[in-house]
Amino acid sequence: MVAGAAFLLLVSAVLPWVKVTLQAEGLSSGAAHSLDRSYNGFEGTVGWGYLTLLCALAAGPLGVVGAVLRNGRLVGAAAIPGMLGLASLGLAATRLDSAKSAVLNGQPRALPPVVHVLLEKQLHASLDFGWFLALLMSLVITGVGVAAFVAAAGRSSAPVPQPPLPRQ
């Protein structure tokens, strides 16, 4: 389960994480114009997809090796990259304003300051489906890892049955 979630976490890093939309109304004859720009985890100033990618590459082998060896502690160790993935997603969510700035600064010619301020007020940044998939997969990796570690610790603390003593 951890390996499958790690694979989906790997895939989610290239899906759109942040979407910046410009809604401009009344520019020409009452029609509304819109501009959409999406960033995946690697593009622009979002940039925390690399850490998420490393977390997926660490959690996957831990899940596979732990399942093959039937070692719950190895699977439980996958909770550490899962929590780091959650941290990288939180950092990406805090950088929504920088994605708006990247859209404005990426224009082919410099905008006058007044137009820049007016357009910045019309830009709306939101999290996209790739970010939510990465969040879900990080939660799955962390949850399954913690559950496997607790189960492995519970089994090792159980008393080991001793063979009966020989009668004399």
Beta strands, then each sheet from edge to edge (+ up, - down):
strand 1: 16-28
strand 2: 31-40
strand 3: 123-127
sheet 1: 2+ 1- 3+
end
